[in-house]
């Protein structure tokens, strides 16, 4: 999914997902712009996932290079816009 679409989805989710540890009831009155300029917004989530670095660690160009290497060598990508087709491809490979 596009990073901005994902960020907006996360913003909407965190306003209602009271069962999640990241739930932020104070966000219920926020605008997307307030979320985008806050310290709550994700910071390079995909890069952090790929290189196993938590949000308290500042990222550098080494992290970016490692993430790009992981994608080149190990990632199989599906598209939300072609969800059913992507699932079929995953099923055929795995």
ZALO-66540 format. One line per field, with one value per atom (N, C-alpha, C, O, CB): residue number from 1; residue in one letter; x, y, z. Coordinates in nm, 4 decimals, padded with zeros to 6 digits. Glycine has a CB too. Example, Ala and Ser with C-alpha at 12.3 -4.5 7.8 and 13.67 -1.06 7.14 Angstrom:
n	[1; 1; 1; 1; 1; 2; 2; 2; 2; 2];
res	[a; a; a; a; a; s; s; s; s; s];
u	[01.3190; 01.2300; 01.3200; 01.4236; 01.1308; 01.2850; 01.3670; 01.2900; 01.3409; 01.4084];
v	[-00.5690; -00.4500; -00.3300; -00.3319; -00.4473; -00.2250; -00.1060; 00.0030; 00.1138; -00.0598];
w	[00.7800; 00.7800; 00.7800; 00.8465; 00.9046; 00.7080; 00.7140; 00.7870; 00.8039; 00.5725];
***
This chain:
n	[1; 1; 1; 1; 1; 2; 2; 2; 2; 2; 3; 3; 3; 3; 3; 4; 4; 4; 4; 4; 5; 5; 5; 5; 5; 6; 6; 6; 6; 6; 7; 7; 7; 7; 7; 8; 8; 8; 8; 8; 9; 9; 9; 9; 9; 10; 10; 10; 10; 10; 11; 11; 11; 11; 11; 12; 12; 12; 12; 12; 13; 13; 13; 13; 13; 14; 14; 14; 14; 14; 15; 15; 15; 15; 15; 16; 16; 16; 16; 16; 17; 17; 17; 17; 17; 18; 18; 18; 18; 18; 19; 19; 19; 19; 19; 20; 20; 20; 20; 20; 21; 21; 21; 21; 21; 22; 22; 22; 22; 22; 23; 23; 23; 23; 23; 24; 24; 24; 24; 24; 25; 25; 25; 25; 25; 26; 26; 26; 26; 26; 27; 27; 27; 27; 27; 28; 28; 28; 28; 28; 29; 29; 29; 29; 29; 30; 30; 30; 30; 30; 31; 31; 31; 31; 31; 32; 32; 32; 32; 32; 33; 33; 33; 33; 33; 34; 34; 34; 34; 34; 35; 35; 35; 35; 35; 36; 36; 36; 36; 36; 37; 37; 37; 37; 37; 38; 38; 38; 38; 38; 39; 39; 39; 39; 39; 40; 40; 40; 40; 40; 41; 41; 41; 41; 41; 42; 42; 42; 42; 42; 43; 43; 43; 43; 43; 44; 44; 44; 44; 44; 45; 45; 45; 45; 45; 46; 46; 46; 46; 46; 47; 47; 47; 47; 47; 48; 48; 48; 48; 48; 49; 49; 49; 49; 49; 50; 50; 50; 50; 50; 51; 51; 51; 51; 51; 52; 52; 52; 52; 52; 53; 53; 53; 53; 53; 54; 54; 54; 54; 54; 55; 55; 55; 55; 55; 56; 56; 56; 56; 56; 57; 57; 57; 57; 57; 58; 58; 58; 58; 58; 59; 59; 59; 59; 59; 60; 60; 60; 60; 60; 61; 61; 61; 61; 61; 62; 62; 62; 62; 62; 63; 63; 63; 63; 63; 64; 64; 64; 64; 64; 65; 65; 65; 65; 65; 66; 66; 66; 66; 66; 67; 67; 67; 67; 67; 68; 68; 68; 68; 68; 69; 69; 69; 69; 69; 70; 70; 70; 70; 70; 71; 71; 71; 71; 71; 72; 72; 72; 72; 72; 73; 73; 73; 73; 73; 74; 74; 74; 74; 74; 75; 75; 75; 75; 75; 76; 76; 76; 76; 76; 77; 77; 77; 77; 77; 78; 78; 78; 78; 78; 79; 79; 79; 79; 79; 80; 80; 80; 80; 80; 81; 81; 81; 81; 81; 82; 82; 82; 82; 82; 83; 83; 83; 83; 83; 84; 84; 84; 84; 84; 85; 85; 85; 85; 85; 86; 86; 86; 86; 86; 87; 87; 87; 87; 87; 88; 88; 88; 88; 88; 89; 89; 89; 89; 89; 90; 90; 90; 90; 90; 91; 91; 91; 91; 91; 92; 92; 92; 92; 92; 93; 93; 93; 93; 93; 94; 94; 94; 94; 94];
res	[x; x; x; x; x; x; x; x; x; x; x; x; x; x; x; x; x; x; x; x; x; x; x; x; x; x; x; x; x; x; x; x; x; x; x; x; x; x; x; x; x; x; x; x; x; x; x; x; x; x; x; x; x; x; x; x; x; x; x; x; x; x; x; x; x; x; x; x; x; x; x; x; x; x; x; x; x; x; x; x; x; x; x; x; x; x; x; x; x; x; x; x; x; x; x; x; x; x; x; x; x; x; x; x; x; x; x; x; x; x; x; x; x; x; x; x; x; x; x; x; x; x; x; x; x; x; x; x; x; x; x; x; x; x; x; x; x; x; x; x; x; x; x; x; x; x; x; x; x; x; x; x; x; x; x; x; x; x; x; x; x; x; x; x; x; x; x; x; x; x; x; x; x; x; x; x; x; x; x; x; x; x; x; x; x; x; x; x; x; x; x; x; x; x; x; x; x; x; x; x; x; x; x; x; x; x; x; x; x; x; x; x; x; x; x; x; x; x; x; x; x; x; x; x; x; x; x; x; x; x; x; x; x; x; x; x; x; x; x; x; x; x; x; x; x; x; x; x; x; x; x; x; x; x; x; x; x; x; x; x; x; x; x; x; x; x; x; x; x; x; x; x; x; x; x; x; x; x; x; x; x; x; x; x; x; x; x; x; x; x; x; x; x; x; x; x; x; x; x; x; x; x; x; x; x; x; x; x; x; x; x; x; x; x; x; x; x; x; x; x; x; x; x; x; x; x; x; x; x; x; x; x; x; x; x; x; x; x; x; x; x; x; x; x; x; x; x; x; x; x; x; x; x; x; x; x; x; x; x; x; x; x; x; x; x; x; x; x; x; x; x; x; x; x; x; x; x; x; x; x; x; x; x; x; x; x; x; x; x; x; x; x; x; x; x; x; x; x; x; x; x; x; x; x; x; x; x; x; x; x; x; x; x; x; x; x; x; x; x; x; x; x; x; x; x; x; x; x; x; x; x; x; x; x; x; x; x; x; x; x; x; x; x; x; x; x; x; x; x; x; x; x; x; x; x; x; x; x; x; x; x; x; x; x; x; x; x; x; x; x];
u	[00.0837; 00.0000; 00.0876; 00.2002; -00.0949; 00.0371; 00.1120; 00.1326; 00.0407; 00.0378; 00.2514; 00.2797; 00.1809; 00.1476; 00.4180; 00.1342; 00.0392; -00.0957; -00.1588; 00.0215; -00.1397; -00.2643; -00.2532; -00.3475; -00.2987; -00.1371; -00.1154; -00.1154; -00.1723; 00.0162; -00.0521; -00.0478; -00.1877; -00.2215; 00.0428; -00.2688; -00.4059; -00.4874; -00.5663; -00.4728; -00.4687; -00.5380; -00.4983; -00.5838; -00.5069; -00.3704; -00.3224; -00.3813; -00.4248; -00.1680; -00.3833; -00.4425; -00.5875; -00.6273; -00.4349; -00.6654; -00.8063; -00.8200; -00.9051; -00.8780; -00.7373; -00.7421; -00.7085; -00.7767; -00.6458; -00.6034; -00.5595; -00.6589; -00.6494; -00.4254; -00.7523; -00.8558; -00.9655; -01.0369; -00.9171; -00.9800; -01.0911; -01.0481; -01.1280; -01.1799; -00.9240; -00.8795; -00.8405; -00.7229; -00.7602; -00.9395; -00.9135; -00.8457; -00.7903; -01.0431; -00.8482; -00.7856; -00.6357; -00.5655; -00.8541; -00.5865; -00.4456; -00.3631; -00.4101; -00.4299; -00.2410; -00.1556; -00.1239; -00.0982; -00.0255; -00.1259; -00.0955; -00.2168; -00.2058; -00.0392; -00.3318; -00.4551; -00.4324; -00.3752; -00.5693; -00.4776; -00.4591; -00.5933; -00.6263; -00.3543; -00.6723; -00.8043; -00.7960; -00.8901; -00.8763; -00.6864; -00.6730; -00.6672; -00.6856; -00.5490; -00.6418; -00.6361; -00.7749; -00.7861; -00.5602; -00.8795; -01.0139; -01.0538; -01.1377; -01.1143; -00.9968; -01.0298; -00.9268; -00.9390; -01.0464; -00.8260; -00.7166; -00.7570; -00.8463; -00.5916; -00.6874; -00.6950; -00.5788; -00.4864; -00.6909; -00.5837; -00.4722; -00.3455; -00.2370; -00.5039; -00.3580; -00.2402; -00.1782; -00.0558; -00.2785; -00.2604; -00.2065; -00.1327; -00.0256; -00.3197; -00.1898; -00.1247; 00.0081; 00.1089; -00.2161; 00.0076; 00.1277; 00.2419; 00.3586; 00.0953; 00.2101; 00.3154; 00.3438; 00.4215; 00.2768; 00.2813; 00.3004; 00.4157; 00.4719; 00.1711; 00.4490; 00.5515; 00.4916; 00.5627; 00.6256; 00.3610; 00.2910; 00.3036; 00.3024; 00.1435; 00.3155; 00.3175; 00.4367; 00.5428; 00.3235; 00.4161; 00.5238; 00.6406; 00.6237; 00.4730; 00.7578; 00.8796; 00.9491; 01.0223; 00.9743; 00.9260; 00.9893; 00.9622; 01.0541; 01.1401; 00.8351; 00.7951; 00.8528; 00.9067; 00.6445; 00.8417; 00.8873; 01.0374; 01.0834; 00.8497; 01.1139; 01.2590; 01.2912; 01.3748; 01.3269; 01.2254; 01.2507; 01.2157; 01.2879; 01.1695; 01.1067; 01.0689; 01.1726; 01.2090; 00.9323; 01.2193; 01.3140; 01.4501; 01.5166; 01.3314; 01.4923; 01.6264; 01.6206; 01.7234; 01.7021; 01.5012; 01.4824; 01.5360; 01.6163; 01.5504; 01.4909; 01.5314; 01.4047; 01.3101; 01.6147; 01.4017; 01.2814; 01.2778; 01.3739; 01.2740; 01.1660; 01.1429; 01.2293; 01.2358; 00.9994; 01.2956; 01.3813; 01.5204; 01.5975; 01.3933; 01.5530; 01.6846; 01.6778; 01.5975; 01.7366; 01.7604; 01.7622; 01.8114; 01.9065; 01.8520; 01.7470; 01.7887; 01.8975; 01.9054; 01.6685; 01.9811; 02.0851; 02.0882; 02.0094; 02.2250; 02.1791; 02.1875; 02.2230; 02.1837; 02.2908; 02.2954; 02.3265; 02.2009; 02.1889; 02.4202; 02.1064; 01.9789; 01.9034; 01.8472; 01.8921; 01.9027; 01.8345; 01.8969; 01.8252; 01.8384; 02.0282; 02.0961; 02.0660; 02.0423; 02.2472; 02.0672; 02.0359; 01.8918; 01.8666; 02.0583; 01.7979; 01.6582; 01.6426; 01.5702; 01.5692; 01.7098; 01.7019; 01.7619; 01.7122; 01.7737; 01.8671; 01.9277; 01.8317; 01.8186; 02.0612; 01.7657; 01.6679; 01.5577; 01.5175; 01.6071; 01.5093; 01.4035; 01.4521; 01.3812; 01.3549; 01.5728; 01.6262; 01.6409; 01.6166; 01.7611; 01.6802; 01.7093; 01.5937; 01.5857; 01.8230; 01.5040; 01.4127; 01.2647; 01.1843; 01.4501; 01.2257; 01.0859; 01.0046; 01.0469; 01.0770; 00.8890; 00.7893; 00.6742; 00.6195; 00.7422; 00.6366; 00.5402; 00.4058; 00.3975; 00.5930; 00.3013; 00.1650; 00.1064; 00.1564; 00.0775; 00.0011; -00.0606; -00.2011; -00.2796; -00.0648; -00.2325; -00.3672; -00.4693; -00.5803; -00.3763; -00.4322; -00.5254; -00.5519; -00.6474; -00.4723; -00.4668; -00.4852; -00.4732; -00.3975; -00.3794; -00.5502; -00.5400; -00.5598; -00.4768; -00.6404; -00.6689; -00.6979; -00.5864; -00.5416; -00.8335; -00.5428; -00.4345; -00.3058; -00.2341; -00.4093; -00.2780; -00.1577; -00.1643; -00.0655; -00.1399; -00.2819; -00.2972; -00.2770; -00.2157; -00.4352; -00.3278; -00.3083; -00.1600; -00.1127; -00.3863; -00.0874; 00.0568; 00.1304; 00.2194; 00.1146; 00.0931; 00.1566; 00.1321; 00.2232; 00.1038; 00.0077; -00.0273; 00.0492; 00.0870; -00.1738; 00.0725; 00.1445; 00.2930; 00.3567; 00.1290; 00.3472; 00.4916; 00.5192; 00.6178; 00.5468; 00.4330; 00.4596; 00.3724; 00.3769; 00.4359];
v	[-00.1182; 00.0000; 00.1238; 00.1209; 00.0002; 00.2313; 00.3560; 00.4048; 00.3956; 00.4637; 00.4564; 00.4979; 00.5999; 00.5942; 00.5557; 00.6921; 00.7918; 00.7257; 00.7561; 00.9079; 00.6364; 00.5634; 00.4819; 00.4758; 00.4709; 00.4192; 00.3399; 00.4274; 00.3896; 00.2631; 00.5441; 00.6365; 00.6850; 00.6934; 00.7565; 00.7167; 00.7611; 00.6473; 00.6693; 00.8119; 00.5272; 00.4112; 00.3890; 00.3621; 00.2854; 00.4002; 00.3850; 00.4935; 00.4657; 00.3899; 00.6177; 00.7292; 00.6980; 00.7144; 00.8584; 00.6538; 00.6211; 00.5049; 00.5074; 00.5878; 00.4042; 00.2848; 00.3173; 00.2710; 00.1788; 00.3969; 00.4256; 00.5115; 00.5219; 00.4944; 00.5717; 00.6500; 00.5620; 00.6048; 00.7503; 00.4397; 00.3541; 00.2213; 00.1562; 00.3269; 00.1800; 00.0450; 00.0389; 00.0255; 00.0015; 00.0487; 00.0516; -00.0755; -00.0746; 00.0726; -00.1832; -00.3096; -00.3119; -00.4028; -00.4250; -00.2145; -00.2101; -00.1329; -00.0323; -00.1464; -00.1784; -00.1028; 00.0385; 00.1290; -00.1786; 00.0563; 00.1867; 00.2792; 00.3917; 00.1678; 00.2334; 00.3121; 00.4478; 00.4573; 00.2379; 00.5533; 00.6899; 00.7625; 00.8268; 00.7657; 00.7538; 00.8180; 00.9686; 01.0279; 00.7900; 01.0312; 01.1754; 01.2143; 01.3313; 01.2253; 01.1172; 01.1444; 01.1591; 01.1999; 01.0337; 01.1269; 01.1293; 01.2667; 01.2761; 01.0835; 01.3716; 01.5047; 01.5624; 01.6771; 01.5965; 01.4841; 01.5325; 01.5335; 01.4608; 01.4457; 01.6193; 01.6161; 01.5307; 01.5003; 01.7610; 01.4928; 01.4180; 01.5021; 01.4490; 01.3776; 01.6319; 01.7202; 01.7203; 01.7180; 01.8640; 01.7229; 01.7167; 01.5848; 01.5824; 01.7330; 01.4766; 01.3467; 01.3461; 01.2976; 01.2358; 01.4003; 01.3988; 01.4794; 01.4493; 01.4524; 01.5804; 01.6639; 01.6286; 01.6969; 01.8100; 01.5227; 01.4815; 01.3820; 01.3361; 01.4196; 01.3503; 01.2478; 01.1079; 01.0106; 01.2762; 01.0972; 00.9690; 00.8981; 00.7751; 00.9892; 00.9748; 00.9154; 00.8200; 00.8401; 01.0261; 00.7179; 00.6219; 00.6896; 00.7838; 00.5047; 00.6399; 00.6947; 00.5847; 00.5033; 00.7527; 00.5828; 00.4839; 00.3406; 00.2606; 00.5081; 00.3108; 00.1812; 00.0643; -00.0298; 00.1713; 00.0698; -00.0431; -00.0631; -00.1765; -00.0222; 00.0438; 00.0324; -00.0315; -00.1215; 00.1708; 00.0145; -00.0402; -00.1891; -00.2666; 00.0375; -00.2292; -00.3705; -00.4550; -00.5632; -00.3883; -00.4055; -00.4820; -00.4988; -00.6004; -00.4156; -00.3996; -00.4059; -00.4318; -00.4273; -00.2761; -00.4587; -00.4923; -00.3839; -00.4111; -00.6244; -00.2606; -00.1470; -00.0843; -00.0568; -00.0416; -00.0614; -00.0029; 00.1485; 00.2098; -00.0380; 00.2066; 00.3492; 00.4413; 00.5610; 00.3820; 00.3889; 00.4747; 00.4927; 00.5765; 00.4163; 00.4147; 00.4232; 00.5112; 00.4850; 00.2829; 00.6150; 00.6977; 00.6162; 00.5390; 00.8225; 00.6336; 00.5642; 00.6435; 00.7659; 00.5412; 00.5702; 00.6350; 00.5697; 00.4797; 00.6244; 00.6158; 00.5628; 00.4144; 00.3430; 00.6411; 00.3673; 00.2248; 00.1412; 00.0344; 00.1988; 00.1900; 00.1191; 00.1155; 00.0127; 00.1865; 00.2281; 00.2334; 00.1361; 00.0643; 00.3756; 00.1332; 00.0431; -00.1027; -00.1838; 00.0675; -00.1353; -00.2720; -00.3081; -00.4179; -00.2879; -00.2178; -00.2437; -00.2665; -00.3568; -00.1273; -00.1856; -00.2026; -00.3359; -00.3992; -00.0873; -00.3790; -00.5089; -00.6226; -00.7192; -00.5254; -00.6107; -00.7128; -00.7230; -00.8331; -00.6798; -00.6099; -00.6108; -00.6756; -00.7556; -00.4679; -00.6404; -00.6996; -00.8506; -00.9216; -00.6376; -00.9005; -01.0426; -01.1280; -01.2458; -01.0598; -01.0722; -01.1590; -01.1275; -01.2060; -01.1580; -01.0208; -00.9801; -01.0194; -01.0017; -00.8305; -01.0721; -01.1019; -01.0060; -01.0051; -01.2543; -00.9269; -00.8191; -00.8529; -00.9029; -00.6891; -00.8243; -00.8309; -00.6910; -00.6028; -00.9290; -00.6706; -00.5390; -00.5428; -00.6327; -00.4907; -00.4438; -00.4341; -00.4157; -00.4683; -00.3178; -00.3413; -00.3174; -00.4433; -00.4486; -00.2080; -00.5447; -00.6738; -00.7860; -00.8816; -00.6928; -00.7706; -00.8576; -01.0045; -01.0878; -00.8160; -01.0376; -01.1778; -01.2390; -01.3507; -01.1898; -01.1665; -01.2153; -01.2360; -01.3340; -01.1164; -01.1435; -01.1550; -01.2790; -01.3511; -01.0294; -01.3044; -01.4237; -01.5508; -01.6462; -01.4255; -01.5526; -01.6695; -01.6915; -01.8052; -01.6534; -01.5845; -01.5957; -01.6457; -01.7300; -01.4603; -01.5934; -01.6387; -01.7882; -01.8635; -01.5587; -01.8293; -01.9698; -02.0598; -02.1708; -01.9885; -02.0143; -02.0959; -02.1074; -02.2079; -02.0352; -02.0069; -02.0072; -02.0712; -02.1433; -01.8643; -02.0458; -02.0959; -02.2135; -02.2729; -01.9882];
w	[00.0000; 00.0000; 00.0000; 00.0498; 00.1207; -00.0550; -00.0579; 00.0862; 00.1676; -00.1437; 00.1187; 00.2575; 00.3142; 00.4326; 00.2650; 00.2321; 00.2829; 00.3123; 00.4135; 00.1809; 00.2250; 00.2507; 00.3792; 00.4581; 00.1318; 00.3997; 00.5209; 00.6452; 00.7475; 00.5115; 00.6375; 00.7514; 00.7879; 00.9060; 00.7198; 00.6878; 00.7140; 00.7746; 00.8665; 00.5842; 00.7238; 00.7789; 00.9254; 01.0098; 00.6952; 00.9547; 01.0931; 01.1814; 01.2931; 01.0989; 01.1323; 01.2053; 01.2421; 01.3574; 01.1219; 01.1456; 01.1714; 01.2684; 01.3573; 01.0407; 01.2519; 01.3365; 01.4819; 01.5733; 01.2834; 01.5036; 01.6400; 01.7177; 01.8400; 01.6368; 01.6490; 01.7172; 01.7759; 01.8666; 01.6209; 01.7256; 01.7681; 01.8293; 01.8966; 01.6516; 01.8076; 01.8456; 01.9937; 02.0274; 01.7581; 02.0800; 02.2243; 02.2751; 02.3851; 02.2992; 02.1996; 02.2382; 02.2077; 02.2520; 02.1669; 02.1336; 02.0956; 02.1986; 02.2518; 01.9570; 02.2276; 02.3206; 02.2700; 02.3494; 02.3443; 02.1380; 02.0790; 02.0720; 02.0231; 01.9407; 02.1203; 02.1170; 02.1809; 02.2895; 02.1884; 02.1130; 02.1612; 02.1595; 02.0599; 02.0749; 02.2685; 02.2676; 02.2454; 02.1926; 02.3982; 02.2843; 02.2648; 02.1173; 02.0836; 02.3354; 02.0291; 01.8857; 01.8231; 01.7075; 01.8157; 01.8969; 01.8390; 01.7872; 01.6976; 01.9412; 01.8402; 01.7920; 01.6965; 01.6535; 01.9072; 01.6632; 01.5782; 01.4310; 01.3875; 01.5973; 01.3565; 01.2112; 01.1610; 01.2364; 01.1499; 01.0346; 00.9753; 00.9812; 01.0046; 00.8285; 00.9605; 00.9662; 01.1056; 01.1183; 00.9258; 01.2102; 01.3462; 01.3686; 01.4293; 01.4502; 01.3199; 01.3315; 01.2569; 01.3083; 01.2780; 01.1351; 01.0513; 01.1117; 01.0868; 00.9135; 01.1901; 01.2491; 01.3948; 01.4615; 01.2393; 01.4438; 01.5832; 01.5958; 01.4964; 01.6391; 01.7202; 01.7439; 01.7485; 01.7736; 01.8742; 01.7245; 01.7257; 01.5913; 01.5854; 01.7607; 01.4840; 01.3501; 01.3350; 01.3941; 01.2420; 01.2558; 01.2301; 01.1610; 01.0835; 01.1451; 01.1905; 01.1316; 01.0523; 01.1086; 01.2414; 00.9224; 00.8338; 00.8792; 00.8968; 00.8274; 00.8975; 00.9510; 00.8713; 00.9294; 00.9539; 00.7391; 00.6580; 00.6707; 00.6839; 00.5116; 00.6668; 00.6828; 00.8170; 00.8248; 00.6712; 00.9222; 01.0567; 01.0636; 01.1264; 01.1624; 01.0000; 00.9987; 00.9261; 00.9722; 00.9333; 00.8138; 00.7322; 00.7978; 00.7777; 00.5989; 00.8764; 00.9372; 01.0873; 01.1548; 00.9110; 01.1403; 01.2822; 01.3744; 01.4637; 01.3144; 01.3522; 01.4350; 01.4929; 01.4190; 01.3521; 01.6251; 01.6851; 01.6676; 01.6209; 01.8337; 01.7057; 01.6802; 01.7646; 01.7369; 01.7043; 01.8668; 01.9502; 01.8905; 01.9372; 02.0905; 01.7878; 01.7243; 01.6005; 01.5109; 01.6874; 01.5938; 01.4720; 01.3526; 01.3643; 01.4920; 01.2394; 01.1182; 01.0463; 01.0571; 01.0250; 00.9727; 00.8933; 00.7546; 00.7256; 00.9638; 00.6707; 00.5342; 00.5330; 00.4408; 00.4537; 00.6320; 00.6416; 00.6570; 00.5970; 00.7582; 00.7381; 00.7542; 00.6215; 00.5839; 00.8635; 00.5516; 00.4224; 00.3230; 00.2532; 00.3661; 00.3161; 00.2231; 00.2562; 00.1667; 00.2260; 00.3852; 00.4276; 00.3914; 00.3418; 00.5795; 00.4152; 00.3810; 00.2313; 00.1893; 00.4262; 00.1511; 00.0058; -00.0366; -00.1298; -00.0659; 00.0300; -00.0003; 00.0355; -00.0397; 00.0761; 00.1490; 00.1892; 00.0842; 00.0466; 00.3285; 00.0376; -00.0641; -00.1932; -00.2542; -00.0922; -00.2339; -00.3578; -00.3476; -00.4452; -00.3917; -00.2316; -00.2183; -00.1685; -00.2034; -00.1274; -00.0883; -00.0154; -00.0236; 00.0267; 00.1221; -00.0822; -00.0709; -00.1936; -00.3079; -00.0494; -00.1660; -00.2683; -00.2426; -00.1323; -00.2646; -00.3386; -00.3182; -00.3801; -00.4923; -00.3765; -00.3046; -00.3560; -00.3545; -00.2846; -00.2726; -00.4310; -00.4397; -00.3806; -00.4108; -00.5857; -00.2956; -00.2396; -00.3511; -00.3432; -00.1389; -00.4547; -00.5644; -00.6465; -00.7239; -00.6544; -00.6293; -00.6979; -00.5945; -00.6112; -00.8137; -00.4882; -00.3711; -00.4039; -00.3672; -00.2681; -00.4726; -00.5035; -00.5891; -00.5629; -00.5762; -00.6897; -00.7761; -00.6960; -00.7162; -00.8920; -00.6059; -00.5228; -00.4346; -00.4209; -00.4360; -00.3740; -00.2900; -00.3708; -00.3228; -00.2240; -00.4924; -00.5780; -00.6072; -00.6059; -00.7093; -00.6332; -00.6595; -00.5365; -00.5472; -00.7037; -00.4178; -00.2947; -00.2749; -00.2407; -00.1735; -00.2972; -00.2818; -00.3759; -00.3384; -00.3031; -00.4970; -00.5959; -00.5596; -00.5911; -00.7374; -00.4949; -00.4627; -00.3276; -00.3122; -00.4636; -00.2292; -00.0936; -00.0697; 00.0380; 00.0143];
***
